[in-house]
Structure formats: structure tokens, C-alpha cells
Amino acid sequence: MNLVNIGLSGLNANRVALDVTAQNVANINTAGYSRQQAVMTSVGDSKYSKVSPGMGVEVTSIRRVTDQYLVKQTWSTNSLAAYSASYSMAVSQLENTLGADGFSVSAGLDSLNAALNDATVKPESIPYRQQIINESEALTRRFNTLSDSLHNQQKDMSDQRNAALSQANSLMSNIAQINKQIVEMQGTGGNPAQLMDSRDLLVGELSQIVEVKTTDQSDGSLQVTLASGQPLIMGGEYGQLTAKPNPSDPYLADLTVDFSSQSFVIDHSVGGKLGAINDYQTEVLKPNQVALDDMAKALADEYNAVLATGKDLNGNPGQPLFSYDPANPAASLTIANISAQELAFSGDGTPGNADTLNELINLSNKPVSVTGYGMLSLNDAFTTMVGETAIKSRQAESDYQAKTVMNKQAHAARDNVSAVNSDEEAANLMTFANAHNANMKVISTANELFDSVLQLF
């Protein structure tokens, strides 16, 4: 009897639909899960009959409810949000460092200039002279500690890059493995929905480290490249991101992608956290280190040059006040082996004469060359460095807030399509359960009719 067969088909189809709904409800809190739908199609009669209503219903597939455009938007905004978060955090840390009292070169310069001015009252005074040496030493320590702090942040950025590279390479390996599994499952007629969800999650994590572009392949696999085109994943094959130390600084690095037997140089920002690290190092941190070295070198050279023109209390030619290693001026800046009596404040050796001392005082307004800032006084150079860093910090924070909102909106749009809605699934449960019971009633009715026919004989 067709009535029984039709009822059985409806029973089976709605049982599958109930299973799908149960799976959705079970995964309502599973991160990245995409809800599924049973796709039903009416089954036609193979016989050509005008009075045949059909042969029931069948589930032709289980559809994964997703919009890849929205998914790719989450990946894109993941990269932007991760980039701005890392960049903002790094610049904020630098701003706090430069703004700290103990690191302020300007404060040290002011204290040294104050000591120099005090000594004009009595240039031959040993206490005044000793105070100048003390303030000079304190100023060198400010340069040293600030340089060490920038060096430590540079090292921290390098460590973060290595950790990000390791994580990215691990993710690429896992994505390639899932690509293989999806291809195999689709080839055998299976449902790879869970694997695709897992892959989307992993690509989402990878997009936080580097900006990626993806292309869906006909076999179900996903091709992943950097935004600039270098290959990362092709089917079951994947590359390795590597960092080669820059010859100019071991904490700077040039990135490459090693794929199969080829090596691709990355000469653009890779976006994401990794891009933020590289961009911050090259655009902000390294230039500030260079500028600080220029300030330390200029301080030592200018003061030593003026002192060389004078004579000390014993009538001897002036000795240097500062010394440094030309390879690393700010970190190595220190006080030379000089005593208070050996400070050459007089041009002619007369103890009360302060002409050379006055030239030292005038150095506070003398323009010097500082890379990235042009010709300006040491005090102005450091003040400008602090001010520009503060501006960059505010801009980075504003960018971070904007990109975070964009990222949340993208995820909300994806969830609006793909996430499980408890109310909708509850309604589906009732609908499919009622349909299941109705088909049971159809089968029961068919049996009753069949029994009635048998009783006629």
C-alpha cells in the first residue's frame, strides 16, 4: 500500500529533522557552531499516473546554515582588531615609559642646567662643582635606564613575534589536516559540517595573527594566502612562517613564507598581531631608540667640546665630562673619570672666571641633529618625542575602539545567520514532533484499512 510507504517516508524524514534539531540544541553554546537544517524533497511516483499523489518525502541533504561572506568579514575584522589591540598596547607602554619621572631626560637636563647656573655664583666652589658632577651622573642614568627599557620592550616584541609565528604555523598545520578530512568525507558522501565549523574557527584564530585571504575549492578544501598573495595553505599542504633576524638589530626580523621548496619574502605588513609587532618596531620603537642615541651622543660631544676649550682649577686643559660607546651611546653613556677640581670652567685658568661655564649653560638652547626630529635643543627633542608618542597612543587607542566595534558587529551578523536560536529550535521541535506523530497516525490508519479489507474474506 502506498499509504504505508508514504507514511514511513514522512516518519523517517521527520525523525532525521528531529535529530538535526536535537544536534542544534545540544550545540547552542558551542563556539563557532553553525546550525543545520534537514532539506526535504517530495518523492514522485515512478509510474506515469494522473491520479498518483507521489511516493512521500525524503531528506536529500543536511544543510549547514552559513554565509561565507559574513564569515570572511569576521576574519577580516579579526585581523584589524588584533592589529589595533597589539599596536595600541605597545604604544601605550612606550608612552608610560617616556612619561615616567625616573626616565625623563628633560627633567635631568633641567637639573643639570640648574646646577650649572648655581655654580656661576662661585665657579671655583668645590660643592657647586661636585653638584654638577652628581647631576651629570644622574642624567646619564636616565639615559641608561630609558635605553634599557626600550631595549627590553624591543626584546619583548621579538619574543611575542616568535610566539605568534609558532602559533600561526601550528594553526596552518591543523587547517591543512582538516582540509584533507573534508575532502575525504565529501568524497564518500558524508556530512562535513562539524569539520567545516572547526576549520572556520581555526582560520579565525589564524586571521588574528596575520591577515588572510581565502578561496573555496571545488573539492571542499580551503586555500589560504596572506593578503599580499604568498601561499599559506593549499589543500592538505601548508607552509611555514619564519623570521630571519635583521643584520642591523637582532630583535628586528624579516618575515618569509617557506612553502614546499620555495621561499617567499614578505615585504608588506602582514596585518594582525604579527603585523602590529613588526610595524611598531620599525615605525615607532626603533626610531625612538635611534633618536635617544643621537641625544646621548650630542650631549656628550657638545659638553666635552666646550670643556676642552677651558682650563680647570689647576690651570690644566679641560677634560671630558661624559664618555660613551659609539655603538650604543644612550645605554653606555657615563661620567668620565673626572674630579670637581678638573672641571674646566675658565677660559684663561682664572678660578673666578666663568666664561666656559656660561658656554655650557648656553648649550641648553643649542640646536643639535636628532634623527627624525631635525635640528632642535636636547630638551625640545625629548619633549617632542614624548608628545608625539602621546599623540600616537591616543590615535592607536581610538583605532582600537573603532576596530573592536567593527569586529563585534561582524560576529553578530554571522551569528544572526548561523548561530542556534533557542526559540526557533523549540518551535522546530514541536513542528517535527507533530509531523512525526501525524505520520505514525497515517501508518496506523493504513493498517486499520488493511485489516478491514482482510476481514471481508
N, C-alpha and C positions, 0 to 999 in steps of 0.2 A: 504493500500500500504506500502510495506517495505521501499520504498524510503522515505516516510514521517517519519516513525518511526526512521529510521537511521539518518535522518537529525535532528529530535528532540533530539535524544540521543547525537549527536555531539554538538547541540546547548546548551543543559543543561550542558554537561561536560565542555565545554569551558567557560560557564558562571561561573561555580564553580572555574575554573582555574583563571579567571579574578578576582573573589572575593579574592582568595588566594593571588594573586599578589598585589591587592589593599591593603590587610592587611599587606603584607610585606613592601610596600612603606610607609604606614601610620606609621609603627613602625621602620623606618630606624634609628631614633635617640633614640629608647627605649633601655635602658641599659639591657644587658643580653638576649635580644630577639633573638630567633633562627628562621631563615626564614623557610617557609613551602612550600611544593610542593604538587600539586594535582597529585595523582597516578592514571593513566588511564589504563584501560584494555579493549581489544576488546571483544565484546559480540558475542558469537557463536549462530548459529541457533539451536533451539531445535530439528528441523527436520533433518533427515539424507538425505541430498540432495547434489549431486555433484555440482550443479550449484548455491548453496546458498553462497553468499559472507559473510554472518554474519548478525547480528542484530544491529550493530553500536558500540558504546563505552559507558563505564560507569566509574565514579570516584569511585574506590574501597576504597580509604582512602586518608587522607591528612597527608603527611609525615612531621615530624619535622626533619629538616636537622641538625644533630648534631653528634659529635663523642665523646662518653663518655670518651674515653681515654684522649682526648685533654682537656675535661672539668675537669677531675680529675687531670691533670697536672697543670691546673690553680689553683686548690685548694691546691695542694701540694706546689707549689711555693708561693702561698699566705701566707702560714704558715711560710715558710723560710724567705720571705721578711719582714713580720710583726715582726718576732722574731729578725732579724738583725736590723731592724729600731729601735725597742724599746731598745734593748741591747746597740746599738751604742749611742743612745741619752742619756741613763743613764750613761754610762761610760764617755762620753764627758762632762756631767755635773760634774761628780766627778773630772775629770781632771782639769776643770776650777776652781773648788773649791780648790783643793790642790795646784794649781799653783798661786792662788791669794796672793798678798803680805801680806794682813792682816791675812791670815791663815797659813803662812809659819812658821812652828815650827823651821826649820833650821835658818831662819833669827832671830828669837827670841833667840835661843841658841847662835848664833854668837854675838848678842848684849849683852847678859849676860856675856859671856866669855870675851868680850872686857871690860866690866865694872870691872870684877874681875882682869883682867890684869892691868887696870889703878890703881886699889887700891893697887897693890904691891909697888907702888912708896911711898905711905904713908898709911900703913894699918890702922892707928889709925884715919885717916881723916873721920870726920862725913859726909861731902859732898860725898866723894867716896863711903862710906858705904851706904848712902841713895840712891845713884845712882844704887847700886847693888840691893837694895830692889825694886826700881822702875822698873828695867829691869826684875827682877824676877816676879813681878806682871804683867808686860806686857806679859811675856812669858805664865803665867797661863791663861791670857785672850785669847791668841792664841789657847791654848788647848781647852778652854771653847767654843769659837766661832766655831772652827773647829768641835768639838764634836757635838755641837748643829746643825751645818749644815748637818753632816752625819745623825744625828737623824731625822732631818726634811726630808731628802731625803728618809730615811727608811719609815717614815710615809707616804710620798707621794707615794712610791711604794705600800704600803699597801692599800691606797685609790684607786690607779689605779687597783689593783687586784680585789678589791670589785666591782668596776665599770665594769670591764671586766667580772666577774662572773655573774653579773646581766644581762649584755647584752647577754652573751652566753646562759643563762637559758631562756631568752625571745626568742631568735632565735630558740632554740630547741623546745619550745612550738609551735612556728609558723610553723616550718618544719613538726612536727608531725600532725598538723591540716591539712596542705596541703597534706600530705600523705593520710589522710582519704578521702579528696575530690577527689584525683586522683583515688583511688581505687573505689570509688562510681561512678565516671564518666566513667571509663573504663568498669565497670560492666554494665552500661546502654548503652554502645556503643558510648559515646560522645568523643570529641576531647580534651584531657587534655594538649595540647601543652603549652598554656599560664601558666597553673599551674606548669608544669614542669620547665618552664623558671623561674618562681618565686621561686620555690624550689631550683634550681641551684644557684640563686643569694643569697638566704639565707644561703645555705651551704657554698658558697664562703665567706660570711661575718663571719660565724662561724669558717671557716678554718683560718681566720686571728687571731682569739683569741686562738684557740687550733688546733693542727694538728689532722686531722680526717681521718678515713678510711671508705669507703662506699661500700655497696653491694646492687645491684639491685635485687629486689624481683619479683617473677612471677606475683604478683597482681598489679605491677606498683609502689609500695611503695619503699622507700629507707631506708636501715638500716645503721645507722651511729654509729661508735665507735671511741674511742680515738685510737691513733696509738698503744698503749700498750694493746688494746683489751677491755677496760672497756666500757660497753654499754652506749650510749647516747640517741639514738632514735631507736625504733623498731616499725614499722608501725605507729599507732596512739598514742603509748605510748612514753614517754620521761622521762629522768632523771633530776637530779638537781646537778650541780657542787657546792660544798661547801668548805669553807676554815675554818679550825679549828686552832685557834691561837696556836703557838708553846710555850710550857711552858718556854723555855729559853728566848724568846723575843716575846712580844705581836704583833710586826709588822711582824714577820715571820709566815708562816702558812703551815699546812699540808693539801693537797687537797684530796677530796674524791668525788666519784660519788654515789649519792643515787638514786637507780633505783628500782621501786616497793617497796618491803620490804627489799631489800638488800643494803648494803653499801660497795662500792669497794674503797680500799685505792689506791691512785696513788703514786707509789714510783719511777716513772721515770719523766723526763722532758716532759711536755705536749706539748711543741712546741708553736709556735705562740706568740702573745703578752704575754699571761699568763705565758708561759714557760720562756720567757725572763725576766719577773719580778722576778720570783722565782729563776732562775739561777743567775741573777745579785745580788740579795740579799745575797744568800748563798755563792757564789763564789768570789764576789768582795767586796760588801759593808760591810757585817758583819765581814769578816776577817780584813778589814781595821779599823773598829771600835775597834776590839779586840786588834789589834796592837797599835793603838793610846792610848788605856787604858794602855797597857804594858809600853809604853814610858812615860806616865804621872806618873805611879807608880814608874818606875825605877828612873826617875828624882827626885821625892820627896824622895824616900828611900835612894838613893845614896848621895844626898846633905845633908840630915838630919843626915845620919850616920857619915859623915865626920865632920860636925859641932858639933856633940855630943862628939867628941874627943878633942875639943878645949875649950878655955875659952874666955869670952867677955872682954870688956874694964874695967869692974868692978871686974874681976877675978872670975866670976861665971861660972859654967858649961854651955856649949853651948846649945842653944835652937833650936828647929826645924825651918827651913825657910819655908817649904811647909807643907800643910795638904790636905787631900782628903778623900772622901768616898770610901772605898774599893769596894763597889758595882758598882761604876761608876766613876773611877779615873779621866778620862780626863774632863768630864763635871763638876766635883766638885773640881778640883784642884784649890787651892787658896794659898794666903800668910798667914802664921801663924801670930798670934798676937806678933810680934817681932819688936823691935826698932833698929835703927842703932847701938847704943851702945852695944846691946845684940848679935851682930854677932860675933861668936867665931872664930876669925881668928888666934889666937895664941895658940900654944900647951901648953905653960907654963904660959900664962897670961900676958906676957910682951907686952905692947902696940905696940912696933915696930916690934915684931916678926910676920912673915907671913907664918910659916910652914903649918898651917892648911889651910890658904888661897891658898897656892900653891897646896895643895892636891885637893882643889875644882877646881882649874884650870885644873889639870890633869884628872879630871873626863870627860872632853870633848872628850878624846880619849879612855875612858874605855869601853870595850865591855859589853853590857847588853843583857839579853834574851828578844827578841821580837818575839812573836808568828808569824810564817810564814816567818820570815826573819833570824832566827838564832841568833848568838852572834855577835853584832856589836855596834858601838857607836850610841848614840841617833841621832846625826846629820846624820850619814850614813843611819840609819834606815829610817828616814823621807825622805831623798833624794832617797833612793831605792824605797820607797812607791810611790813617785811622778813619778819616772822613769818607774816603772812597770805599773802604771796606764796609763801613756802616751803611752806605747807600746800597751797595751790592747785597748786603744782608737783608735789607728791607725789600728790595726787589725780588730776591730769591724767596723770601717768606710769602710775599704776595703771589708770586707764581705758583708756589707750593699749594696755597689755599685754593687758587683757581683750578689747578690741575687735579687736585683731590676731589673737588666738586664734580668736575667732568667725569672722573673715573667712577664715582658713585652713581652718577646718572647713567653711565653706560652699563654698569652692572644691573641697575634697577630695570633698564629697558630689556636686557637679556632675560632677567628673572621674570619679567612680566609676561614673556612668551613661553619660557621653558621651565620655570620653577613650578613645583607642585602647589596647587591651591587646595587647601583642606575642604573648603565649601564645595568646590567644583567636584572633587573626588567623592565627597559624601553623596552628592546628587547622582554621580555616575554609579555608585554602588547600588543605590535604590533603583535606578533605571535598569541596570543589567540584571539585578536580582529579580526584579519583577518580570523582565523578559525571560529569564531562565525559568521561573516558575510557570509562566504562561506557556512556554514550550513543553514543559512537563505535563501541563494540562492538555495540550494538543495530543501528546503521545497517549495519555490516559484515555482521552476521548476516542482516539483511533482504536485502541484495544477494546473499548466497550462496543464500538461499532462492529469490530471483527467478531467479538463474542456473540453479538446479536445475530450476525449472519450465520454463524455456525449452528446456533440454536434452531434455525429454520430447517435443518436437515435431521 
